[in-house]
C-alpha cells in the first residue's frame, strides 16, 4: 500500500514539474515586446 501511494505521488509530482517547466518556457517565448512609445518616455 505504501509503495503504491509513493509511486502515485511521484508520478503526480513528475507531471506537475513537467507542466510548470513547459508553462515557464511558454510564458518566456510568448512574452510581448514593449512598445517603442513606452521606451521613449
N, CA, C and O atoms as a CHARMM CRD file, in Angstrom:
* protein
*
  164
    1    1 UNK  N      0.82400  -1.20300   0.00000 PROA 1      0.00000
    2    1 UNK  CA     0.00000   0.00000   0.00000 PROA 1      0.00000
    3    1 UNK  C      0.86800   1.26700   0.00000 PROA 1      0.00000
    4    1 UNK  O      0.60200   2.20000  -0.75800 PROA 1      0.00000
    5    2 UNK  N      1.89200   1.29800   0.84000 PROA 2      0.00000
    6    2 UNK  CA     2.75200   2.47900   0.92000 PROA 2      0.00000
    7    2 UNK  C      3.54100   2.66200  -0.37000 PROA 2      0.00000
    8    2 UNK  O      3.76200   3.78500  -0.82400 PROA 2      0.00000
    9    3 UNK  N      3.96600   1.53400  -0.95600 PROA 3      0.00000
   10    3 UNK  CA     4.73100   1.61600  -2.19600 PROA 3      0.00000
   11    3 UNK  C      3.85100   2.17000  -3.32000 PROA 3      0.00000
   12    3 UNK  O      4.30900   2.98800  -4.11800 PROA 3      0.00000
   13    4 UNK  N      2.61600   1.73900  -3.38500 PROA 4      0.00000
   14    4 UNK  CA     1.68600   2.21500  -4.41000 PROA 4      0.00000
   15    4 UNK  C      1.41200   3.70100  -4.24100 PROA 4      0.00000
   16    4 UNK  O      1.37800   4.44900  -5.21800 PROA 4      0.00000
   17    5 UNK  N      1.21800   4.12500  -3.00000 PROA 5      0.00000
   18    5 UNK  CA     0.96000   5.53700  -2.71500 PROA 5      0.00000
   19    5 UNK  C      2.16400   6.40000  -3.08200 PROA 5      0.00000
   20    5 UNK  O      2.00800   7.47500  -3.66200 PROA 5      0.00000
   21    6 UNK  N      3.36600   5.92800  -2.74600 PROA 6      0.00000
   22    6 UNK  CA     4.55500   6.71400  -3.07800 PROA 6      0.00000
   23    6 UNK  C      4.77900   6.77100  -4.58800 PROA 6      0.00000
   24    6 UNK  O      5.22300   7.79700  -5.10200 PROA 6      0.00000
   25    7 UNK  N      4.48400   5.70300  -5.29600 PROA 7      0.00000
   26    7 UNK  CA     4.61200   5.71500  -6.75500 PROA 7      0.00000
   27    7 UNK  C      3.59700   6.66900  -7.37400 PROA 7      0.00000
   28    7 UNK  O      3.91400   7.37500  -8.33100 PROA 7      0.00000
   29    8 UNK  N      2.39000   6.69400  -6.84000 PROA 8      0.00000
   30    8 UNK  CA     1.34400   7.58100  -7.34500 PROA 8      0.00000
   31    8 UNK  C      1.72000   9.04000  -7.10300 PROA 8      0.00000
   32    8 UNK  O      1.58200   9.87300  -7.99900 PROA 8      0.00000
   33    9 UNK  N      2.19200   9.35300  -5.90100 PROA 9      0.00000
   34    9 UNK  CA     2.59800  10.72300  -5.59600 PROA 9      0.00000
   35    9 UNK  C      3.80300  11.14100  -6.43800 PROA 9      0.00000
   36    9 UNK  O      3.88800  12.29100  -6.86800 PROA 9      0.00000
   37   10 UNK  N      4.72300  10.22800  -6.67300 PROA 10     0.00000
   38   10 UNK  CA     5.87400  10.51300  -7.52300 PROA 10     0.00000
   39   10 UNK  C      5.45800  10.81600  -8.95200 PROA 10     0.00000
   40   10 UNK  O      6.00100  11.72500  -9.58000 PROA 10     0.00000
   41   11 UNK  N      4.50200  10.06300  -9.46500 PROA 11     0.00000
   42   11 UNK  CA     4.01100  10.29300 -10.82300 PROA 11     0.00000
   43   11 UNK  C      3.30600  11.64300 -10.92600 PROA 11     0.00000
   44   11 UNK  O      3.48100  12.36200 -11.91000 PROA 11     0.00000
   45   12 UNK  N      2.51700  11.98700  -9.92200 PROA 12     0.00000
   46   12 UNK  CA     1.83500  13.28400  -9.90700 PROA 12     0.00000
   47   12 UNK  C      2.85400  14.41900  -9.84800 PROA 12     0.00000
   48   12 UNK  O      2.70400  15.42100 -10.54800 PROA 12     0.00000
   49   13 UNK  N      3.88200  14.27200  -9.02500 PROA 13     0.00000
   50   13 UNK  CA     4.92100  15.29700  -8.92100 PROA 13     0.00000
   51   13 UNK  C      5.67100  15.46000 -10.23600 PROA 13     0.00000
   52   13 UNK  O      6.02100  16.57600 -10.62000 PROA 13     0.00000
   53   14 UNK  N      5.91900  14.35100 -10.92700 PROA 14     0.00000
   54   14 UNK  CA     6.60800  14.40600 -12.21800 PROA 14     0.00000
   55   14 UNK  C      5.77900  15.16000 -13.24900 PROA 14     0.00000
   56   14 UNK  O      6.31600  15.96000 -14.01400 PROA 14     0.00000
   57   15 UNK  N      4.48500  14.91100 -13.27300 PROA 15     0.00000
   58   15 UNK  CA     3.58900  15.61200 -14.21500 PROA 15     0.00000
   59   15 UNK  C      3.52200  17.09700 -13.88200 PROA 15     0.00000
   60   15 UNK  O      3.58800  17.93300 -14.78300 PROA 15     0.00000
   61   16 UNK  N      3.39300  17.43400 -12.61300 PROA 16     0.00000
   62   16 UNK  CA     3.31100  18.84100 -12.20000 PROA 16     0.00000
   63   16 UNK  C      4.60700  19.57800 -12.54200 PROA 16     0.00000
   64   16 UNK  O      4.56500  20.71700 -13.00700 PROA 16     0.00000
   65   17 UNK  N      5.74700  18.94400 -12.31800 PROA 17     0.00000
   66   17 UNK  CA     7.02700  19.56700 -12.64700 PROA 17     0.00000
   67   17 UNK  C      7.14700  19.79100 -14.15000 PROA 17     0.00000
   68   17 UNK  O      7.64500  20.83100 -14.58100 PROA 17     0.00000
   69   18 UNK  N      6.70200  18.83900 -14.94200 PROA 18     0.00000
   70   18 UNK  CA     6.74600  18.98400 -16.39300 PROA 18     0.00000
   71   18 UNK  C      5.85500  20.11000 -16.88300 PROA 18     0.00000
   72   18 UNK  O      6.24000  20.87600 -17.76600 PROA 18     0.00000
   73   19 UNK  N      4.67200  20.20800 -16.31400 PROA 19     0.00000
   74   19 UNK  CA     3.74100  21.27500 -16.70400 PROA 19     0.00000
   75   19 UNK  C      4.29000  22.63600 -16.30000 PROA 19     0.00000
   76   19 UNK  O      4.17600  23.59700 -17.06200 PROA 19     0.00000
   77   20 UNK  N      4.87700  22.73400 -15.12600 PROA 20     0.00000
   78   20 UNK  CA     5.43300  24.00900 -14.66100 PROA 20     0.00000
   79   20 UNK  C      6.58700  24.45900 -15.55400 PROA 20     0.00000
   80   20 UNK  O      6.70000  25.64100 -15.87600 PROA 20     0.00000
   81   21 UNK  N      7.43700  23.52200 -15.95000 PROA 21     0.00000
   82   21 UNK  CA     8.55800  23.86500 -16.82000 PROA 21     0.00000
   83   21 UNK  C      8.07200  24.31600 -18.18700 PROA 21     0.00000
   84   21 UNK  O      8.56800  25.30200 -18.73100 PROA 21     0.00000
   85   22 UNK  N      7.10800  23.60200 -18.74200 PROA 22     0.00000
   86   22 UNK  CA     6.56300  23.96000 -20.05100 PROA 22     0.00000
   87   22 UNK  C      5.87800  25.31500 -19.99300 PROA 22     0.00000
   88   22 UNK  O      6.03900  26.13000 -20.90200 PROA 22     0.00000
   89   23 UNK  N      5.11800  25.56300 -18.93700 PROA 23     0.00000
   90   23 UNK  CA     4.43600  26.85000 -18.78700 PROA 23     0.00000
   91   23 UNK  C      5.41500  28.00100 -18.65700 PROA 23     0.00000
   92   23 UNK  O      5.17900  29.08700 -19.18700 PROA 23     0.00000
   93   24 UNK  N      6.49500  27.77000 -17.96600 PROA 24     0.00000
   94   24 UNK  CA     7.50700  28.81000 -17.78800 PROA 24     0.00000
   95   24 UNK  C      8.16000  29.14200 -19.13000 PROA 24     0.00000
   96   24 UNK  O      8.33100  30.31600 -19.45600 PROA 24     0.00000
   97   25 UNK  N      8.52200  28.13700 -19.90100 PROA 25     0.00000
   98   25 UNK  CA     9.11200  28.37900 -21.21900 PROA 25     0.00000
   99   25 UNK  C      8.11100  29.04700 -22.14200 PROA 25     0.00000
  100   25 UNK  O      8.47900  29.92600 -22.92100 PROA 25     0.00000
  101   26 UNK  N      6.85200  28.64400 -22.06600 PROA 26     0.00000
  102   26 UNK  CA     5.82500  29.22100 -22.93400 PROA 26     0.00000
  103   26 UNK  C      5.64900  30.70700 -22.60500 PROA 26     0.00000
  104   26 UNK  O      5.52300  31.52500 -23.51700 PROA 26     0.00000
  105   27 UNK  N      5.63900  31.06100 -21.33900 PROA 27     0.00000
  106   27 UNK  CA     5.50000  32.46500 -20.94900 PROA 27     0.00000
  107   27 UNK  C      6.70800  33.26500 -21.40900 PROA 27     0.00000
  108   27 UNK  O      6.56500  34.42800 -21.78800 PROA 27     0.00000
  109   28 UNK  N      7.89900  32.66600 -21.38400 PROA 28     0.00000
  110   28 UNK  CA     9.11400  33.35400 -21.81500 PROA 28     0.00000
  111   28 UNK  C      9.08500  33.59100 -23.32900 PROA 28     0.00000
  112   28 UNK  O      9.47000  34.66600 -23.79100 PROA 28     0.00000
  113   29 UNK  N      8.63900  32.61100 -24.09400 PROA 29     0.00000
  114   29 UNK  CA     8.59900  32.72800 -25.55500 PROA 29     0.00000
  115   29 UNK  C      7.46400  33.65000 -25.99100 PROA 29     0.00000
  116   29 UNK  O      7.61400  34.42100 -26.93900 PROA 29     0.00000
  117   30 UNK  N      6.33100  33.57100 -25.30000 PROA 30     0.00000
  118   30 UNK  CA     5.12200  34.29500 -25.70500 PROA 30     0.00000
  119   30 UNK  C      5.07300  35.71800 -25.14300 PROA 30     0.00000
  120   30 UNK  O      4.09500  36.43000 -25.36700 PROA 30     0.00000
  121   31 UNK  N      6.09700  36.13600 -24.42900 PROA 31     0.00000
  122   31 UNK  CA     6.09100  37.45800 -23.80700 PROA 31     0.00000
  123   31 UNK  C      6.06700  38.54900 -24.88900 PROA 31     0.00000
  124   31 UNK  O      6.91400  38.54500 -25.78200 PROA 31     0.00000
  125   32 UNK  N      5.12000  39.47100 -24.81900 PROA 32     0.00000
  126   32 UNK  CA     5.04400  40.52100 -25.83800 PROA 32     0.00000
  127   32 UNK  C      6.19000  41.52700 -25.70200 PROA 32     0.00000
  128   32 UNK  O      6.74500  41.72400 -24.62100 PROA 32     0.00000
  129   33 UNK  N      6.51500  42.13700 -26.80000 PROA 33     0.00000
  130   33 UNK  CA     7.57900  43.14100 -26.78000 PROA 33     0.00000
  131   33 UNK  C      7.01900  44.47300 -26.30800 PROA 33     0.00000
  132   33 UNK  O      5.83600  44.75700 -26.49300 PROA 33     0.00000
  133   34 UNK  N      7.86800  45.28600 -25.70100 PROA 34     0.00000
  134   34 UNK  CA     7.44100  46.58200 -25.20000 PROA 34     0.00000
  135   34 UNK  C      7.32500  47.56500 -26.36800 PROA 34     0.00000
  136   34 UNK  O      8.22700  47.64500 -27.20200 PROA 34     0.00000
  137   35 UNK  N      6.22300  48.31000 -26.43100 PROA 35     0.00000
  138   35 UNK  CA     6.08100  49.29900 -27.50000 PROA 35     0.00000
  139   35 UNK  C      7.14800  50.38600 -27.41500 PROA 35     0.00000
  140   35 UNK  O      7.58300  50.74700 -26.32100 PROA 35     0.00000
  141   36 UNK  N      7.56200  50.90100 -28.54900 PROA 36     0.00000
  142   36 UNK  CA     8.60400  51.92400 -28.56900 PROA 36     0.00000
  143   36 UNK  C      8.12600  53.23200 -27.92900 PROA 36     0.00000
  144   36 UNK  O      8.94000  54.01700 -27.44200 PROA 36     0.00000
  145   37 UNK  N      6.81100  53.46700 -27.92800 PROA 37     0.00000
  146   37 UNK  CA     6.29500  54.69400 -27.30700 PROA 37     0.00000
  147   37 UNK  C      6.56300  54.68700 -25.79400 PROA 37     0.00000
  148   37 UNK  O      6.72800  55.75000 -25.19600 PROA 37     0.00000
  149   38 UNK  N      6.60800  53.50100 -25.17000 PROA 38     0.00000
  150   38 UNK  CA     6.89700  53.44000 -23.73300 PROA 38     0.00000
  151   38 UNK  C      8.38800  53.59000 -23.47200 PROA 38     0.00000
  152   38 UNK  O      8.77800  54.06900 -22.40700 PROA 38     0.00000
  153   39 UNK  N      9.23100  53.19100 -24.42400 PROA 39     0.00000
  154   39 UNK  CA    10.66800  53.32300 -24.24700 PROA 39     0.00000
  155   39 UNK  C     11.13400  54.76000 -24.35800 PROA 39     0.00000
  156   39 UNK  O     12.13100  55.13100 -23.73800 PROA 39     0.00000
  157   40 UNK  N     10.42900  55.59100 -25.14200 PROA 40     0.00000
  158   40 UNK  CA    10.83000  56.97600 -25.37600 PROA 40     0.00000
  159   40 UNK  C     10.52100  57.88000 -24.19100 PROA 40     0.00000
  160   40 UNK  O     11.04400  58.99300 -24.12900 PROA 40     0.00000
  161   41 UNK  N      9.69500  57.44500 -23.25300 PROA 41     0.00000
  162   41 UNK  CA     9.30100  58.28000 -22.11800 PROA 41     0.00000
  163   41 UNK  C     10.37900  58.35300 -21.08600 PROA 41     0.00000
  164   41 UNK  O     10.21000  59.01700 -20.06300 PROA 41     0.00000
